[in-house]
């Protein structure tokens, strides 16, 4: 039988202060501060917060003017006084922190974790929390600077009243709640985030290695390139540990990141061989892309992916009536950091531009291989991942947008054909594609080492190349995400009423 909870489950931010729960936040990084802000603004008046002991004085200064947020010296003080406690610490340290502060948890309190990988969190909670407390974990499917559109709740060891209270407390975030188990959470987050992060990390590392901002030179500009550039910079503007825990501690994520690197490498080899005149390699390249398209965007109910191969393509699914994820390419251009090259002879003096004679004058959107997207869909196909399933389960804005650009490319026969032709026959992007493959391999190896320090160093080295562009990219990226997510919510609401 589950223990009781300390307050009424139907209490609200407008209830008298003596009826409200005391909310505890252990860890006041970007996400902890976001939670404190939203909860305080909603009227929750007893919010106890703490961070590392050496940050106590700064916390006091930060919240000196807040009547609702009360800094405390450590997690012992927060744990013993709070009715609902959220551990918002890095996955790498969750076991150590819970081992220290968990035994101080107030009787009949509810404890949650905000880590992106739940397997270590589950073990820590089961090992170090008293038996008379409830465990209901959570995970916000967004960063601290994005509208909180999704919130996973994991009722692991708790009563229905405890779950109701958690939903009530978190309701000010206006998130759509998704209920999963710990194991389901880690599988879904691997499917929606691991490869997506690897793709954008690899793009950034490739550009940094080439010492080039390609959008400033008329390359990779406009339409879906706008999404790729803005989101790559958005990832590198965040803290490295946001991505390291998911990649290193989630076994499913490691498998997917390795497959993504393998897909990029395999496709690039076929591009080189086909471009060098091998008709067989060109045929295999096109066949593999078509197989991936039909596997990922085909009818998921007709066949088991494990029985298919590039030589047995699947029947495309009927997408009639489904609104695409992305807005129009012209609208996306509003958020571009660069400008398209005019339709004029190419300037061979400009760095990284194609040699004279290798391309006709460029159109508004320069054709290129889109290797990062080809590898993404190829990876999904080989792992049997249905990305559309996760849109309704636990999709982050980042995943929605990357699926959107993949959908935009693969569901347009003319664009996909143009990408394949460019991949095989254009030389101007060869050096960039090579850097991308090397970067993808490097990130896969980095994750396989299981070292947070190696991950941090690799991330920070790339990050330093883009620091001067974060303010511009952050503003444009936020506006772009807001526009696309508003369109997505309208689409989902329309689908629910059909």
C-alpha positions in Angstrom: 0.0 0.0 0.0 1.4 3.4 -1.0 2.0 5.9 1.8 -0.1 9.1 2.0 1.0 12.5 0.7 1.5 15.6 2.8 -1.0 17.9 1.1 -4.3 17.7 -0.8 -3.7 16.6 -4.4 -6.1 19.3 -5.7 -4.2 22.2 -4.1 -3.3 25.1 -6.4 -1.1 28.2 -6.6 -4.1 30.2 -5.5 -4.6 28.2 -2.4 -3.7 29.7 1.0 0.0 29.4 1.8 -0.6 26.9 4.7 -2.3 24.5 2.3 0.4 24.6 -0.4 3.1 22.0 -0.7 6.7 23.0 -0.2 8.5 22.5 -3.4 12.2 21.6 -3.4 14.7 22.1 -6.3 18.1 20.4 -5.9 20.3 21.8 -8.6 19.9 25.4 -9.9 21.4 25.2 -13.4 19.4 26.5 -16.4 16.6 23.9 -16.0 16.3 24.4 -12.2 16.1 28.1 -12.7 13.4 27.7 -15.4 11.3 25.5 -13.0 11.7 28.0 -10.2 10.6 30.9 -12.4 7.5 29.2 -13.8 6.4 27.8 -10.5 6.9 31.1 -8.6 5.0 33.0 -11.3 2.1 30.5 -11.0 1.7 31.4 -7.3 3.5 28.5 -5.6 4.8 30.4 -2.5 7.1 27.9 -0.8 9.9 27.0 -3.2 13.2 25.9 -1.5 16.2 25.7 -3.8 19.9 24.8 -3.5 23.0 24.3 -5.6 26.6 23.5 -4.7 27.5 24.9 -1.3 29.9 27.4 -2.8 27.0 28.9 -4.9 24.8 29.6 -1.9 25.8 33.3 -1.6 25.1 33.8 -5.3 21.7 32.1 -5.0 20.8 34.4 -2.1 21.7 37.4 -4.2 19.9 36.1 -7.3 16.6 35.6 -5.4 16.9 38.4 -2.8 13.8 40.1 -4.3 11.7 36.9 -4.6 9.1 36.3 -1.9 8.4 32.7 -3.2 11.9 31.3 -3.8 14.0 30.5 -0.8 17.7 29.5 -1.2 19.0 26.9 1.2 22.6 25.8 2.0 22.4 22.2 0.7 20.2 19.3 -0.3 19.7 18.1 3.3 17.9 21.3 4.1 15.8 21.1 0.9 15.0 17.3 1.3 13.9 17.4 4.9 11.6 20.4 4.4 9.9 19.7 1.0 6.8 17.8 0.0 7.8 17.6 -3.7 11.5 17.4 -4.6 13.1 17.6 -8.0 16.7 16.6 -8.5 17.9 18.7 -11.5 21.5 17.6 -11.7 23.6 16.0 -14.4 23.1 12.3 -15.1 26.8 11.7 -14.4 26.4 12.8 -10.8 22.8 11.7 -10.0 23.9 8.6 -7.9 26.3 10.6 -5.8 23.9 13.4 -5.1 21.0 11.2 -4.3 23.2 9.0 -2.0 24.1 12.2 -0.1 20.7 13.9 0.2 18.2 11.1 -0.4 18.2 9.7 3.2 17.1 13.2 4.4 13.9 13.1 2.4 10.8 14.2 4.3 8.4 11.4 5.2 5.7 10.9 2.5 7.3 13.4 0.1 7.3 12.9 -3.6 10.7 12.7 -5.3 11.4 13.3 -9.0 14.5 13.5 -11.2 15.1 15.7 -14.2 17.9 13.8 -15.8 17.8 13.0 -19.6 18.8 9.4 -18.9 16.7 7.5 -16.4 18.5 4.2 -15.9 21.1 5.7 -13.4 18.4 7.8 -11.8 16.1 4.8 -11.2 19.0 2.9 -9.6 19.9 5.9 -7.4 16.4 6.4 -6.2 15.7 2.8 -5.4 19.0 2.5 -3.5 19.0 5.7 -1.5 15.4 6.9 -0.9 13.4 5.9 2.1 10.6 3.4 1.5 8.0 5.8 2.8 8.3 8.3 -0.1 6.8 8.4 -3.6 8.9 8.3 -6.8 7.5 10.1 -9.8 10.2 11.2 -12.2 9.9 13.8 -14.9 11.7 15.1 -18.0 11.0 18.3 -19.8 11.3 17.7 -23.6 12.8 21.0 -24.3 15.6 23.3 -23.2 15.3 26.2 -20.8 14.9 28.7 -23.6 12.1 27.0 -25.4 8.4 26.9 -24.7 7.7 23.8 -22.5 5.6 21.9 -24.9 6.1 18.4 -23.5 6.7 16.8 -20.1 7.3 13.1 -19.5 6.0 11.8 -16.2 7.1 8.4 -14.8 5.0 7.0 -12.0 7.4 4.5 -10.6 6.5 4.0 -7.0 3.6 6.3 -6.1 -0.1 6.6 -5.4 -2.6 8.1 -7.8 -3.0 11.1 -5.4 0.8 11.7 -5.7 0.6 11.7 -9.5 -2.3 14.1 -9.4 -0.4 16.5 -7.1 2.7 16.4 -9.4 0.5 17.2 -12.5 -1.1 20.0 -10.5 2.3 21.5 -9.5 3.7 21.3 -13.0 0.6 22.5 -14.7 1.9 26.1 -14.9 4.4 25.0 -17.5 1.4 24.3 -19.7 3.1 21.1 -21.0 1.4 18.1 -22.5 1.9 15.2 -20.1 3.2 11.9 -21.5 3.2 8.9 -19.1 6.0 6.4 -19.6 8.1 3.9 -17.6 11.8 4.4 -17.0 12.7 1.9 -19.7 10.2 3.4 -22.2 11.6 6.9 -21.5 15.2 5.9 -22.3 14.2 4.1 -25.5 12.1 7.0 -26.7 14.7 9.7 -25.8 17.4 7.6 -27.6 15.2 7.4 -30.7 14.3 11.1 -30.7 17.5 12.8 -29.4 20.7 10.6 -29.7 21.1 10.7 -33.5 19.6 14.1 -33.8 22.2 15.5 -31.5 24.9 13.5 -33.2 23.9 15.0 -36.6 24.1 18.6 -35.4 27.2 18.0 -33.4 28.9 16.6 -36.5 27.8 19.5 -38.6 29.3 22.0 -36.2 32.5 20.0 -35.9 32.8 19.8 -39.6 32.4 23.5 -40.1 34.8 24.3 -37.3 37.4 21.9 -38.7 37.1 23.6 -42.1 37.4 27.0 -40.3 34.4 28.2 -42.3 31.0 29.7 -41.7 29.4 28.4 -44.9 26.3 30.5 -44.7 28.4 33.6 -45.0 29.8 32.4 -48.3 26.5 31.7 -50.0 26.7 28.0 -49.2 24.0 26.0 -47.4 21.7 28.9 -47.2 17.9 29.2 -47.3 15.0 26.8 -46.9 15.9 23.6 -44.9 19.5 24.8 -44.7 18.2 27.5 -42.4 16.9 24.9 -39.9 20.2 22.9 -40.0 22.4 26.0 -39.4 20.3 27.5 -36.6 19.9 24.3 -34.7 23.5 23.3 -35.0 24.5 26.6 -33.4 21.7 26.3 -30.9 23.1 23.0 -29.6 26.6 24.4 -29.3 25.3 27.4 -27.4 24.0 25.1 -24.6 26.1 23.3 -22.0 27.9 20.2 -23.1 26.5 18.0 -20.3 23.0 18.4 -21.7 24.0 16.0 -24.4 26.8 14.0 -22.9 24.7 12.1 -20.3 22.1 10.9 -22.9 24.8 9.8 -25.3 27.2 8.1 -22.9 24.8 6.6 -20.3 22.0 5.4 -22.5 23.0 2.1 -24.2 20.4 2.5 -27.0 21.9 5.9 -27.8 25.4 4.5 -28.3 24.0 2.0 -30.8 22.2 4.7 -32.8 25.1 7.1 -32.8 27.4 4.3 -34.1 24.9 3.5 -36.9 24.6 7.1 -37.9 28.3 7.4 -38.4 28.3 4.1 -40.3 25.5 5.3 -42.5 27.3 8.6 -43.3 30.5 6.7 -44.1 28.8 4.0 -46.3 26.9 6.6 -48.3 29.9 8.8 -48.8 32.0 5.9 -50.1 29.2 5.1 -52.6 29.1 8.8 -53.6 32.9 8.8 -54.3 32.8 5.5 -56.3 29.7 6.5 -58.2 31.1 10.0 -59.0 34.3 8.4 -60.2 32.4 6.5 -62.9 31.2 3.2 -61.2 27.7 2.6 -62.5 27.3 -0.2 -60.0 28.1 2.1 -57.1 25.8 4.8 -58.4 23.0 2.2 -58.7 23.6 1.0 -55.2 23.6 4.5 -53.8 20.3 5.4 -55.4 18.8 2.1 -54.4 19.8 2.5 -50.8 18.4 6.0 -50.6 15.1 4.8 -52.1 15.0 1.9 -49.7 15.5 4.2 -46.8 12.8 6.6 -48.0 10.3 3.8 -48.4 11.3 2.2 -45.1 11.0 5.4 -43.0 8.2 7.2 -44.8 6.3 4.0 -46.0 3.4 2.1 -44.5 4.6 0.9 -41.1 1.8 -1.6 -40.8 2.4 -3.6 -43.9 5.7 -5.3 -43.2 8.3 -5.9 -40.5 11.4 -3.8 -41.2 13.6 -6.7 -40.3 12.5 -8.6 -43.4 13.4 -5.7 -45.8 16.6 -4.7 -47.5 17.7 -2.2 -50.2 16.7 -4.8 -52.8 13.2 -5.2 -51.4 11.7 -1.7 -51.2 8.5 -1.1 -49.3 5.2 0.4 -50.4 5.1 4.1 -49.7 2.5 5.2 -47.2 -0.5 7.4 -48.1 0.4 10.8 -46.7 -2.7 12.5 -48.2 -4.1 15.1 -45.9 -1.2 15.2 -43.5 0.2 18.7 -43.1 4.1 18.7 -43.4 6.0 19.6 -40.2 8.0 22.4 -41.8 6.7 25.7 -42.9 7.3 26.9 -46.4 10.9 27.2 -47.5 10.3 30.9 -48.3 9.1 31.5 -44.7 12.1 29.7 -43.3 14.3 32.1 -45.2 13.2 34.8 -42.7 15.3 33.1 -40.1 18.5 32.6 -42.3 21.8 33.9 -41.0 23.1 34.2 -44.6 21.9 35.2 -48.1 21.5 33.2 -51.2 24.1 33.5 -53.9 22.8 35.4 -56.9 22.4 33.6 -60.2 25.7 34.7 -61.6 29.0 32.9 -62.4 30.6 31.5 -59.3 33.4 33.5 -57.7 36.3 31.0 -57.6 38.3 33.4 -55.3 35.9 33.0 -52.5 36.9 30.3 -50.0 35.1 26.9 -50.1 33.2 27.8 -53.3 33.2 25.3 -56.1 35.9 25.3 -58.8 34.9 27.1 -62.0 33.0 24.9 -64.4 31.8 22.3 -61.9 28.3 23.7 -61.6 26.0 25.8 -63.6 25.0 29.1 -62.0 23.2 28.3 -58.8 19.5 28.5 -58.4 17.9 30.1 -55.3 18.6 27.0 -53.3 21.9 25.5 -54.3 21.6 21.7 -54.8 23.9 19.7 -52.5 24.2 16.1 -51.2 22.3 16.7 -47.9 24.5 13.9 -46.6 23.5 14.6 -43.0 19.8 14.0 -43.9 20.5 11.0 -46.1 22.5 9.4 -43.3 19.7 10.2 -40.8 17.0 8.5 -42.8 19.4 5.6 -43.6 20.1 5.2 -39.9 16.4 5.2 -39.0 15.8 2.6 -41.7 18.5 0.2 -40.5 17.5 0.5 -36.9 13.8 0.1 -37.6 12.8 3.4 -36.1 9.4 4.9 -36.9 10.0 8.6 -36.3 6.4 9.6 -36.6 5.4 7.4 -33.7 7.5 9.7 -31.4 5.8 12.8 -32.6 2.8 11.8 -30.5 4.8 10.3 -27.6 7.7 12.5 -26.6 9.2 14.6 -29.4 11.4 17.5 -28.6 11.3 20.7 -30.8 14.7 19.8 -32.1 13.6 16.3 -33.2 10.4 17.7 -34.8 12.4 20.1 -36.8 15.0 17.6 -38.0 12.3 15.1 -38.9 10.7 18.1 -40.7 13.7 18.8 -42.9 14.1 15.0 -43.6 10.5 14.8 -44.6 10.8 18.0 -46.7 13.7 16.4 -48.6 12.5 12.8 -48.9 8.9 13.4 -49.7 9.8 15.6 -52.6 10.8 13.5 -55.6 12.4 16.4 -57.3 14.4 17.5 -54.3 15.6 14.0 -53.4 16.6 13.4 -57.1 18.5 16.6 -57.1 20.3 15.7 -53.9 21.3 12.3 -55.2 22.5 13.8 -58.5 24.5 16.4 -56.6 25.9 13.8 -54.3 27.2 11.7 -57.2 28.3 14.4 -59.7 29.0 17.7 -58.0 32.5 18.2 -56.5 32.0 21.6 -54.7 30.7 20.0 -51.5 33.1 17.0 -51.4 35.5 18.6 -48.9 32.6 19.5 -46.6 31.1 16.0 -46.8 34.5 14.5 -46.0 34.8 16.7 -42.9 31.2 15.7 -41.9 32.0 12.0 -42.2 35.2 12.4 -40.1 33.2 14.4 -37.5 30.5 11.8 -37.3 33.0 9.0 -36.8 34.8 11.1 -34.2 31.7 11.7 -32.2 30.8 8.0 -32.4 34.2 7.0 -31.1 34.0 9.7 -28.4 30.8 8.3 -27.1 32.1 4.7 -27.2 35.0 5.7 -24.9 32.4 6.5 -22.2 34.5 9.5 -21.0 32.7 12.7 -20.0 36.0 14.6 -20.0 36.7 13.6 -23.6 33.2 14.5 -24.6 33.5 17.9 -22.9 36.8 18.7 -24.6 35.6 17.8 -28.0 32.4 19.8 -27.5 34.2 22.9 -26.1 36.7 22.9 -29.0 34.0 23.2 -31.5 31.9 25.5 -29.4 34.7 28.1 -29.2 34.5 28.5 -33.0 30.9 29.6 -32.9 30.8 31.7 -29.7 30.6 35.0 -31.5 27.5 33.9 -33.5 25.4 32.6 -30.6 23.4 35.8 -29.9 22.3 36.1 -33.5 21.6 32.4 -34.0 19.8 32.2 -30.6 17.3 34.9 -31.5 16.7 33.6 -35.0 16.5 30.0 -33.8 14.0 30.8 -31.1 11.7 32.6 -33.5 12.0 29.8 -36.0 11.2 27.1 -33.4 8.2 29.2 -32.1 6.8 29.5 -35.7 7.2 25.9 -36.5 5.9 24.6 -33.1 2.8 26.8 -33.4 2.1 25.2 -36.8 2.7 21.8 -35.3 0.3 22.3 -32.4 -2.3 23.5 -34.9 -1.7 20.4 -37.0 -2.0 18.0 -34.0 -5.2 19.7 -32.8 -6.7 19.4 -36.3 -5.8 15.8 -36.5 -7.4 15.1 -33.1 -10.7 16.5 -34.4 -10.7 14.5 -37.7 
